[in-house]
Amino acid sequence: MRMALETKPQTTPYTHRQATAADAAEIAPLWVAFAQERTAADPSMRLQGNFDFVQ
C-alpha cells in the first residue's frame, strides 16, 4: 500500500475561494439548472417566473 502512494504522480491541489458579486453572472446558470431539476423532482417546490438568479 505504501508503495502505491509513493509512486502516484503529483497533481495540482484544488484551490477555492468565496464567490463575489462579480461572479453572479457566471453562477446564475448553475442555480437556474439546479432549480429546474429540483422543481421537476419535487412538485412542492415552485419557481417564481420573475425570479432574478443574478441578483
N, CA, C and O atoms as a Tripos MOL2 file, in Angstrom:
@<TRIPOS>MOLECULE
protein
  220   219    55     0     0
PROTEIN
NO_CHARGES

@<TRIPOS>ATOM
      1 N           0.8230   -1.1900    0.0000 N.3       1 MET1
      2 CA          0.0000    0.0000    0.0000 C.3       1 MET1
      3 C           0.8680    1.2550    0.0000 C.2       1 MET1
      4 O           0.5870    2.1950   -0.7440 O.2       1 MET1
      5 N           1.8940    1.2840    0.8050 N.am      2 ARG2
      6 CA          2.7560    2.4540    0.8750 C.3       2 ARG2
      7 C           3.4300    2.7150   -0.4720 C.2       2 ARG2
      8 O           3.5950    3.8670   -0.8730 O.2       2 ARG2
      9 N           3.8140    1.6620   -1.1580 N.am      3 MET3
     10 CA          4.4880    1.8110   -2.4370 C.3       3 MET3
     11 C           3.5740    2.4770   -3.4690 C.2       3 MET3
     12 O           4.0280    3.3120   -4.2520 O.2       3 MET3
     13 N           2.2940    2.1130   -3.4720 N.am      4 ALA4
     14 CA          1.3530    2.6940   -4.4250 C.3       4 ALA4
     15 C           1.1990    4.1930   -4.1950 C.2       4 ALA4
     16 O           1.1130    4.9600   -5.1550 O.2       4 ALA4
     17 N           1.1650    4.6100   -2.9570 N.am      5 LEU5
     18 CA          1.0280    6.0270   -2.6610 C.3       5 LEU5
     19 C           2.2820    6.8060   -3.0320 C.2       5 LEU5
     20 O           2.1870    7.9420   -3.4950 O.2       5 LEU5
     21 N           3.4290    6.2260   -2.8420 N.am      6 GLU6
     22 CA          4.6810    6.9190   -3.1360 C.3       6 GLU6
     23 C           4.9060    7.0940   -4.6300 C.2       6 GLU6
     24 O           5.5710    8.0460   -5.0380 O.2       6 GLU6
     25 N           4.3760    6.2100   -5.4500 N.am      7 THR7
     26 CA          4.6040    6.2900   -6.8900 C.3       7 THR7
     27 C           3.4910    7.0450   -7.6190 C.2       7 THR7
     28 O           3.5650    7.2350   -8.8330 O.2       7 THR7
     29 N           2.4740    7.4710   -6.8970 N.am      8 LYS8
     30 CA          1.3750    8.2050   -7.5230 C.3       8 LYS8
     31 C           1.8830    9.5670   -7.9960 C.2       8 LYS8
     32 O           2.5450   10.2710   -7.2340 O.2       8 LYS8
     33 N           1.5820    9.9510   -9.2460 N.am      9 PRO9
     34 CA          2.0580   11.2440   -9.7400 C.3       9 PRO9
     35 C           1.4190   12.4040   -8.9720 C.2       9 PRO9
     36 O           0.2650   12.3260   -8.5490 O.2       9 PRO9
     37 N           2.1660   13.4420   -8.8070 N.am     10 GLN10
     38 CA          1.6720   14.6230   -8.1030 C.3      10 GLN10
     39 C           0.6790   15.3720   -8.9820 C.2      10 GLN10
     40 O           0.8780   15.5040  -10.1890 O.2      10 GLN10
     41 N          -0.3740   15.8530   -8.3720 N.am     11 THR11
     42 CA         -1.3670   16.6490   -9.0810 C.3      11 THR11
     43 C          -1.4180   18.0310   -8.4630 C.2      11 THR11
     44 O          -0.9710   18.2390   -7.3350 O.2      11 THR11
     45 N          -1.9590   18.9540   -9.2000 N.am     12 THR12
     46 CA         -2.1180   20.3060   -8.6800 C.3      12 THR12
     47 C          -3.2170   20.2910   -7.6290 C.2      12 THR12
     48 O          -4.3070   19.7830   -7.8940 O.2      12 THR12
     49 N          -2.9640   20.8270   -6.4590 N.am     13 PRO13
     50 CA         -4.0020   20.8250   -5.4270 C.3      13 PRO13
     51 C          -5.1750   21.7210   -5.8210 C.2      13 PRO13
     52 O          -4.9990   22.7470   -6.4790 O.2      13 PRO13
     53 N          -6.3550   21.3190   -5.4110 N.am     14 TYR14
     54 CA         -7.5560   22.0990   -5.6770 C.3      14 TYR14
     55 C          -7.5390   23.3460   -4.8030 C.2      14 TYR14
     56 O          -7.2550   23.2680   -3.6080 O.2      14 TYR14
     57 N          -7.8360   24.4650   -5.3830 N.am     15 THR15
     58 CA         -7.9620   25.7020   -4.6220 C.3      15 THR15
     59 C          -9.3780   26.2320   -4.7910 C.2      15 THR15
     60 O         -10.0340   25.9570   -5.7950 O.2      15 THR15
     61 N          -9.8370   26.9750   -3.8310 N.am     16 HIS16
     62 CA        -11.1750   27.5360   -3.8970 C.3      16 HIS16
     63 C         -11.1520   28.9350   -3.2980 C.2      16 HIS16
     64 O         -10.2020   29.3280   -2.6200 O.2      16 HIS16
     65 N         -12.1980   29.6600   -3.5590 N.am     17 ARG17
     66 CA        -12.3450   30.9880   -2.9860 C.3      17 ARG17
     67 C         -13.8220   31.2690   -2.8240 C.2      17 ARG17
     68 O         -14.6530   30.6120   -3.4520 O.2      17 ARG17
     69 N         -14.1510   32.2160   -2.0090 N.am     18 GLN18
     70 CA        -15.5350   32.5870   -1.8160 C.3      18 GLN18
     71 C         -15.9970   33.4130   -3.0080 C.2      18 GLN18
     72 O         -15.2710   34.2860   -3.4840 O.2      18 GLN18
     73 N         -17.1930   33.1400   -3.4850 N.am     19 ALA19
     74 CA        -17.7350   33.8830   -4.6230 C.3      19 ALA19
     75 C         -17.9890   35.3340   -4.2290 C.2      19 ALA19
     76 O         -18.2630   35.6470   -3.0700 O.2      19 ALA19
     77 N         -17.8930   36.1940   -5.2090 N.am     20 THR20
     78 CA        -18.1630   37.6130   -5.0030 C.3      20 THR20
     79 C         -19.3210   38.0320   -5.8980 C.2      20 THR20
     80 O         -19.7890   37.2470   -6.7230 O.2      20 THR20
     81 N         -19.7750   39.2520   -5.7390 N.am     21 ALA21
     82 CA        -20.8620   39.7700   -6.5730 C.3      21 ALA21
     83 C         -20.4780   39.7440   -8.0560 C.2      21 ALA21
     84 O         -21.3440   39.6010   -8.9180 O.2      21 ALA21
     85 N         -19.1960   39.8780   -8.3500 N.am     22 ALA22
     86 CA        -18.7380   39.8580   -9.7400 C.3      22 ALA22
     87 C         -18.9300   38.4760  -10.3790 C.2      22 ALA22
     88 O         -18.9530   38.3640  -11.6050 O.2      22 ALA22
     89 N         -19.0650   37.4380   -9.5730 N.am     23 ASP23
     90 CA        -19.2470   36.0810  -10.0770 C.3      23 ASP23
     91 C         -20.7110   35.7370  -10.3660 C.2      23 ASP23
     92 O         -20.9950   34.6650  -10.8990 O.2      23 ASP23
     93 N         -21.6180   36.6090  -10.0300 N.am     24 ALA24
     94 CA        -23.0470   36.3090  -10.1090 C.3      24 ALA24
     95 C         -23.4870   35.8650  -11.5010 C.2      24 ALA24
     96 O         -24.2580   34.9140  -11.6230 O.2      24 ALA24
     97 N         -23.0210   36.5230  -12.5380 N.am     25 ALA25
     98 CA        -23.4470   36.1830  -13.9030 C.3      25 ALA25
     99 C         -22.9700   34.7800  -14.2980 C.2      25 ALA25
    100 O         -23.6310   34.1080  -15.0900 O.2      25 ALA25
    101 N         -21.8520   34.3430  -13.7660 N.am     26 GLU26
    102 CA        -21.3420   33.0110  -14.0900 C.3      26 GLU26
    103 C         -22.0110   31.9260  -13.2410 C.2      26 GLU26
    104 O         -22.1340   30.7830  -13.6820 O.2      26 GLU26
    105 N         -22.4380   32.2740  -12.0400 N.am     27 ILE27
    106 CA        -23.0620   31.3090  -11.1450 C.3      27 ILE27
    107 C         -24.5520   31.1400  -11.4360 C.2      27 ILE27
    108 O         -25.1110   30.0670  -11.2100 O.2      27 ILE27
    109 N         -25.1840   32.1750  -11.9260 N.am     28 ALA28
    110 CA        -26.6390   32.1560  -12.1540 C.3      28 ALA28
    111 C         -27.1050   30.9760  -13.0010 C.2      28 ALA28
    112 O         -28.0940   30.3440  -12.6310 O.2      28 ALA28
    113 N         -26.4510   30.6390  -14.1220 N.am     29 PRO29
    114 CA        -26.9230   29.4860  -14.9050 C.3      29 PRO29
    115 C         -26.8790   28.1690  -14.1220 C.2      29 PRO29
    116 O         -27.6980   27.2800  -14.3530 O.2      29 PRO29
    117 N         -25.9330   28.0490  -13.2050 N.am     30 LEU30
    118 CA        -25.8630   26.8510  -12.3720 C.3      30 LEU30
    119 C         -27.0730   26.7820  -11.4380 C.2      30 LEU30
    120 O         -27.6620   25.7180  -11.2500 O.2      30 LEU30
    121 N         -27.4320   27.9200  -10.8620 N.am     31 TRP31
    122 CA        -28.5970   27.9680   -9.9740 C.3      31 TRP31
    123 C         -29.8790   27.7010  -10.7430 C.2      31 TRP31
    124 O         -30.7660   27.0060  -10.2480 O.2      31 TRP31
    125 N         -29.9840   28.2480  -11.9530 N.am     32 VAL32
    126 CA        -31.1820   28.0190  -12.7730 C.3      32 VAL32
    127 C         -31.3340   26.5260  -13.0550 C.2      32 VAL32
    128 O         -32.4170   25.9670  -12.8820 O.2      32 VAL32
    129 N         -30.2520   25.8810  -13.4890 N.am     33 ALA33
    130 CA        -30.3030   24.4460  -13.7990 C.3      33 ALA33
    131 C         -30.6710   23.6350  -12.5580 C.2      33 ALA33
    132 O         -31.4870   22.7150  -12.6330 O.2      33 ALA33
    133 N         -30.0730   23.9740  -11.4220 N.am     34 PHE34
    134 CA        -30.3920   23.2670  -10.1800 C.3      34 PHE34
    135 C         -31.8730   23.4430   -9.8250 C.2      34 PHE34
    136 O         -32.5560   22.4740   -9.4960 O.2      34 PHE34
    137 N         -32.3540   24.6650   -9.8940 N.am     35 ALA35
    138 CA        -33.7420   24.9380   -9.5200 C.3      35 ALA35
    139 C         -34.7150   24.2160  -10.4450 C.2      35 ALA35
    140 O         -35.7370   23.7040   -9.9880 O.2      35 ALA35
    141 N         -34.4120   24.1700  -11.7330 N.am     36 GLN36
    142 CA        -35.2940   23.4720  -12.6720 C.3      36 GLN36
    143 C         -35.3080   21.9740  -12.4040 C.2      36 GLN36
    144 O         -36.3710   21.3540  -12.4180 O.2      36 GLN36
    145 N         -34.1510   21.3910  -12.1620 N.am     37 GLU37
    146 CA        -34.0940   19.9600  -11.8570 C.3      37 GLU37
    147 C         -34.7950   19.6510  -10.5320 C.2      37 GLU37
    148 O         -35.5090   18.6550  -10.4140 O.2      37 GLU37
    149 N         -34.5860   20.4920   -9.5670 N.am     38 ARG38
    150 CA        -35.2060   20.2890   -8.2500 C.3      38 ARG38
    151 C         -36.7260   20.4010   -8.3540 C.2      38 ARG38
    152 O         -37.4520   19.6250   -7.7330 O.2      38 ARG38
    153 N         -37.2070   21.3680   -9.1390 N.am     39 THR39
    154 CA        -38.6380   21.5310   -9.3330 C.3      39 THR39
    155 C         -39.2430   20.3070  -10.0040 C.2      39 THR39
    156 O         -40.3440   19.8800   -9.6520 O.2      39 THR39
    157 N         -38.5260   19.7420  -10.9680 N.am     40 ALA40
    158 CA        -39.0140   18.5370  -11.6540 C.3      40 ALA40
    159 C         -39.0770   17.3480  -10.6950 C.2      40 ALA40
    160 O         -39.9640   16.5030  -10.8090 O.2      40 ALA40
    161 N         -38.1460   17.2830   -9.7600 N.am     41 ALA41
    162 CA        -38.0960   16.1620   -8.8190 C.3      41 ALA41
    163 C         -39.0390   16.3510   -7.6340 C.2      41 ALA41
    164 O         -39.5030   15.3740   -7.0450 O.2      41 ALA41
    165 N         -39.3200   17.5950   -7.2870 N.am     42 ASP42
    166 CA        -40.1440   17.8880   -6.1100 C.3      42 ASP42
    167 C         -41.2590   18.8530   -6.4980 C.2      42 ASP42
    168 O         -41.0340   20.0620   -6.5480 O.2      42 ASP42
    169 N         -42.4640   18.3390   -6.7750 N.am     43 PRO43
    170 CA        -43.5560   19.2080   -7.2130 C.3      43 PRO43
    171 C         -43.9810   20.2550   -6.1780 C.2      43 PRO43
    172 O         -44.6660   21.2180   -6.5230 O.2      43 PRO43
    173 N         -43.5850   20.0790   -4.9220 N.am     44 SER44
    174 CA        -43.9490   21.0780   -3.9140 C.3      44 SER44
    175 C         -43.1030   22.3440   -4.0340 C.2      44 SER44
    176 O         -43.4500   23.3840   -3.4750 O.2      44 SER44
    177 N         -42.0020   22.2500   -4.7580 N.am     45 MET45
    178 CA        -41.1470   23.4320   -4.9720 C.3      45 MET45
    179 C         -41.5820   24.1170   -6.2600 C.2      45 MET45
    180 O         -41.6290   23.4980   -7.3230 O.2      45 MET45
    181 N         -41.8920   25.3800   -6.1510 N.am     46 ARG46
    182 CA        -42.3380   26.1420   -7.3190 C.3      46 ARG46
    183 C         -41.4130   27.3210   -7.5400 C.2      46 ARG46
    184 O         -41.0220   28.0060   -6.5950 O.2      46 ARG46
    185 N         -41.0670   27.5510   -8.7940 N.am     47 LEU47
    186 CA        -40.2220   28.6990   -9.1380 C.3      47 LEU47
    187 C         -41.0880   29.8850   -9.4920 C.2      47 LEU47
    188 O         -42.1200   29.7420  -10.1480 O.2      47 LEU47
    189 N         -40.6690   31.0430   -9.0610 N.am     48 GLN48
    190 CA        -41.3480   32.2620   -9.4730 C.3      48 GLN48
    191 C         -40.8280   32.6210  -10.8650 C.2      48 GLN48
    192 O         -39.6210   32.5930  -11.1050 O.2      48 GLN48
    193 N         -41.7150   32.9490  -11.7580 N.am     49 GLY49
    194 CA        -41.3500   33.2620  -13.1270 C.3      49 GLY49
    195 C         -40.4080   34.4500  -13.2640 C.2      49 GLY49
    196 O         -39.6080   34.5110  -14.1980 O.2      49 GLY49
    197 N         -40.5030   35.3820  -12.3430 N.am     50 ASN50
    198 CA        -39.6820   36.5970  -12.4380 C.3      50 ASN50
    199 C         -38.4810   36.5800  -11.4890 C.2      50 ASN50
    200 O         -37.8910   37.6300  -11.2320 O.2      50 ASN50
    201 N         -38.1130   35.4220  -10.9700 N.am     51 PHE51
    202 CA        -37.0020   35.3410  -10.0360 C.3      51 PHE51
    203 C         -35.6860   35.6880  -10.7380 C.2      51 PHE51
    204 O         -35.3780   35.1380  -11.7950 O.2      51 PHE51
    205 N         -34.9280   36.5840  -10.1550 N.am     52 ASP52
    206 CA        -33.6470   37.0350  -10.7320 C.3      52 ASP52
    207 C         -32.5120   36.2750  -10.0920 C.2      52 ASP52
    208 O         -32.1100   36.5810   -8.9700 O.2      52 ASP52
    209 N         -31.9870   35.2820  -10.7970 N.am     53 PHE53
    210 CA        -30.9120   34.4580  -10.2550 C.3      53 PHE53
    211 C         -29.5830   35.2090  -10.1900 C.2      53 PHE53
    212 O         -28.7040   34.8190   -9.4210 O.2      53 PHE53
    213 N         -29.4130   36.2620  -10.9670 N.am     54 VAL54
    214 CA        -28.1600   37.0250  -10.9560 C.3      54 VAL54
    215 C         -28.0910   37.9040   -9.7190 C.2      54 VAL54
    216 O         -27.0210   38.0670   -9.1330 O.2      54 VAL54
    217 N         -29.2130   38.4680   -9.3190 N.am     55 GLN55
    218 CA        -29.2080   39.3670   -8.1670 C.3      55 GLN55
    219 C         -29.0740   38.5590   -6.9160 C.2      55 GLN55
    220 O         -29.0480   39.1180   -5.8200 O.2      55 GLN55
@<TRIPOS>BOND
     1     1     2 1
     2     2     3 1
     3     3     4 2
     4     3     5 am
     5     5     6 1
     6     6     7 1
     7     7     8 2
     8     7     9 am
     9     9    10 1
    10    10    11 1
    11    11    12 2
    12    11    13 am
    13    13    14 1
    14    14    15 1
    15    15    16 2
    16    15    17 am
    17    17    18 1
    18    18    19 1
    19    19    20 2
    20    19    21 am
    21    21    22 1
    22    22    23 1
    23    23    24 2
    24    23    25 am
    25    25    26 1
    26    26    27 1
    27    27    28 2
    28    27    29 am
    29    29    30 1
    30    30    31 1
    31    31    32 2
    32    31    33 am
    33    33    34 1
    34    34    35 1
    35    35    36 2
    36    35    37 am
    37    37    38 1
    38    38    39 1
    39    39    40 2
    40    39    41 am
    41    41    42 1
    42    42    43 1
    43    43    44 2
    44    43    45 am
    45    45    46 1
    46    46    47 1
    47    47    48 2
    48    47    49 am
    49    49    50 1
    50    50    51 1
    51    51    52 2
    52    51    53 am
    53    53    54 1
    54    54    55 1
    55    55    56 2
    56    55    57 am
    57    57    58 1
    58    58    59 1
    59    59    60 2
    60    59    61 am
    61    61    62 1
    62    62    63 1
    63    63    64 2
    64    63    65 am
    65    65    66 1
    66    66    67 1
    67    67    68 2
    68    67    69 am
    69    69    70 1
    70    70    71 1
    71    71    72 2
    72    71    73 am
    73    73    74 1
    74    74    75 1
    75    75    76 2
    76    75    77 am
    77    77    78 1
    78    78    79 1
    79    79    80 2
    80    79    81 am
    81    81    82 1
    82    82    83 1
    83    83    84 2
    84    83    85 am
    85    85    86 1
    86    86    87 1
    87    87    88 2
    88    87    89 am
    89    89    90 1
    90    90    91 1
    91    91    92 2
    92    91    93 am
    93    93    94 1
    94    94    95 1
    95    95    96 2
    96    95    97 am
    97    97    98 1
    98    98    99 1
    99    99   100 2
   100    99   101 am
   101   101   102 1
   102   102   103 1
   103   103   104 2
   104   103   105 am
   105   105   106 1
   106   106   107 1
   107   107   108 2
   108   107   109 am
   109   109   110 1
   110   110   111 1
   111   111   112 2
   112   111   113 am
   113   113   114 1
   114   114   115 1
   115   115   116 2
   116   115   117 am
   117   117   118 1
   118   118   119 1
   119   119   120 2
   120   119   121 am
   121   121   122 1
   122   122   123 1
   123   123   124 2
   124   123   125 am
   125   125   126 1
   126   126   127 1
   127   127   128 2
   128   127   129 am
   129   129   130 1
   130   130   131 1
   131   131   132 2
   132   131   133 am
   133   133   134 1
   134   134   135 1
   135   135   136 2
   136   135   137 am
   137   137   138 1
   138   138   139 1
   139   139   140 2
   140   139   141 am
   141   141   142 1
   142   142   143 1
   143   143   144 2
   144   143   145 am
   145   145   146 1
   146   146   147 1
   147   147   148 2
   148   147   149 am
   149   149   150 1
   150   150   151 1
   151   151   152 2
   152   151   153 am
   153   153   154 1
   154   154   155 1
   155   155   156 2
   156   155   157 am
   157   157   158 1
   158   158   159 1
   159   159   160 2
   160   159   161 am
   161   161   162 1
   162   162   163 1
   163   163   164 2
   164   163   165 am
   165   165   166 1
   166   166   167 1
   167   167   168 2
   168   167   169 am
   169   169   170 1
   170   170   171 1
   171   171   172 2
   172   171   173 am
   173   173   174 1
   174   174   175 1
   175   175   176 2
   176   175   177 am
   177   177   178 1
   178   178   179 1
   179   179   180 2
   180   179   181 am
   181   181   182 1
   182   182   183 1
   183   183   184 2
   184   183   185 am
   185   185   186 1
   186   186   187 1
   187   187   188 2
   188   187   189 am
   189   189   190 1
   190   190   191 1
   191   191   192 2
   192   191   193 am
   193   193   194 1
   194   194   195 1
   195   195   196 2
   196   195   197 am
   197   197   198 1
   198   198   199 1
   199   199   200 2
   200   199   201 am
   201   201   202 1
   202   202   203 1
   203   203   204 2
   204   203   205 am
   205   205   206 1
   206   206   207 1
   207   207   208 2
   208   207   209 am
   209   209   210 1
   210   210   211 1
   211   211   212 2
   212   211   213 am
   213   213   214 1
   214   214   215 1
   215   215   216 2
   216   215   217 am
   217   217   218 1
   218   218   219 1
   219   219   220 2
@<TRIPOS>SUBSTRUCTURE
     1 MET1         2 RESIDUE 1 A MET
     2 ARG2         6 RESIDUE 1 A ARG
     3 MET3        10 RESIDUE 1 A MET
     4 ALA4        14 RESIDUE 1 A ALA
     5 LEU5        18 RESIDUE 1 A LEU
     6 GLU6        22 RESIDUE 1 A GLU
     7 THR7        26 RESIDUE 1 A THR
     8 LYS8        30 RESIDUE 1 A LYS
     9 PRO9        34 RESIDUE 1 A PRO
    10 GLN10       38 RESIDUE 1 A GLN
    11 THR11       42 RESIDUE 1 A THR
    12 THR12       46 RESIDUE 1 A THR
    13 PRO13       50 RESIDUE 1 A PRO
    14 TYR14       54 RESIDUE 1 A TYR
    15 THR15       58 RESIDUE 1 A THR
    16 HIS16       62 RESIDUE 1 A HIS
    17 ARG17       66 RESIDUE 1 A ARG
    18 GLN18       70 RESIDUE 1 A GLN
    19 ALA19       74 RESIDUE 1 A ALA
    20 THR20       78 RESIDUE 1 A THR
    21 ALA21       82 RESIDUE 1 A ALA
    22 ALA22       86 RESIDUE 1 A ALA
    23 ASP23       90 RESIDUE 1 A ASP
    24 ALA24       94 RESIDUE 1 A ALA
    25 ALA25       98 RESIDUE 1 A ALA
    26 GLU26      102 RESIDUE 1 A GLU
    27 ILE27      106 RESIDUE 1 A ILE
    28 ALA28      110 RESIDUE 1 A ALA
    29 PRO29      114 RESIDUE 1 A PRO
    30 LEU30      118 RESIDUE 1 A LEU
    31 TRP31      122 RESIDUE 1 A TRP
    32 VAL32      126 RESIDUE 1 A VAL
    33 ALA33      130 RESIDUE 1 A ALA
    34 PHE34      134 RESIDUE 1 A PHE
    35 ALA35      138 RESIDUE 1 A ALA
    36 GLN36      142 RESIDUE 1 A GLN
    37 GLU37      146 RESIDUE 1 A GLU
    38 ARG38      150 RESIDUE 1 A ARG
    39 THR39      154 RESIDUE 1 A THR
    40 ALA40      158 RESIDUE 1 A ALA
    41 ALA41      162 RESIDUE 1 A ALA
    42 ASP42      166 RESIDUE 1 A ASP
    43 PRO43      170 RESIDUE 1 A PRO
    44 SER44      174 RESIDUE 1 A SER
    45 MET45      178 RESIDUE 1 A MET
    46 ARG46      182 RESIDUE 1 A ARG
    47 LEU47      186 RESIDUE 1 A LEU
    48 GLN48      190 RESIDUE 1 A GLN
    49 GLY49      194 RESIDUE 1 A GLY
    50 ASN50      198 RESIDUE 1 A ASN
    51 PHE51      202 RESIDUE 1 A PHE
    52 ASP52      206 RESIDUE 1 A ASP
    53 PHE53      210 RESIDUE 1 A PHE
    54 VAL54      214 RESIDUE 1 A VAL
    55 GLN55      218 RESIDUE 1 A GLN
